[in-house]
Every structure is written in structure tokens, then in C-alpha cells.
Amino acid sequence: MTLFISIITLLLIGVILMAIKDNKNNTLSWEELKRLQQAYETALQGKDRKEALKAGRTYYSIQRKGGNLTAHDEQVIANDLNTMPLEVFFRGQVTDSLLDSTTPYPISSH
């Protein structure tokens, strides 16, 4: 009976040690997580939506087991991208005459 208890105890200790080792390989330090969050927030302040999307997916996926984003993660990222400033492109040369004080937006010339 004592031998049986010893074997079970050793098996449990082995399983626990394997779980601890596996968990250490899949965790990030607090500093690394903060760095990824700051990189995402910085990308959202810029104009490159592809860069912001990549940073957002990296930031959220690193927090998920297996690195798989959830539908909620994708929705949060999409909402964040919608807060980014839009680029406005004009054809032709933009001059002061195109900017009229009665119109809230620049008018493009074709």
C-alpha cells in the first residue's frame, strides 16, 4: 500500500512539474505585455492602418492560449481602427481657392 501511494505521489509531482514548466514557456513578463500594448496604442495614433492591425492582433493574440484571437478581439481591434484619422487624397493640386469657408471639407479638383 505504501509503495502504491509513493508511486501515485511521484506521478502527481511529475505532472505538476511538467505543467509548471509548460506554463513558464507560454507566459510573458509584465514588461513585455506593456511594451506590446504601447506599440499598439502608438500605431493607433499613426496613419498606417495595416501597422495598427498587425500590432493589435499581436497584442491580443499573445494574451490568448494558443495565440488564437477571439471574435471579440477582432471586433475590439476593428473599433480601434475606426478611431484612426482618415487619409484624404486629392487629384490635382490643392490651392487656397479650393478651401472655401462655407464648406467644411476640402473639395478635390478633377
NORWOVEN-V601927 format. One record per helix or strand of 2 or more residues. SS is the DSSP state (hx for helix, st for strand). FROM is the first residue (numbers start at 1). LEN is the number of residues. Records with the same first field share a line. If there is no record, write none. Layout:
SS = FROM-LEN ; FROM-LEN
This chain:
hx = 2-24 ; 30-16 ; 49-13 ; 65-3 ; 71-12 ; 96-3
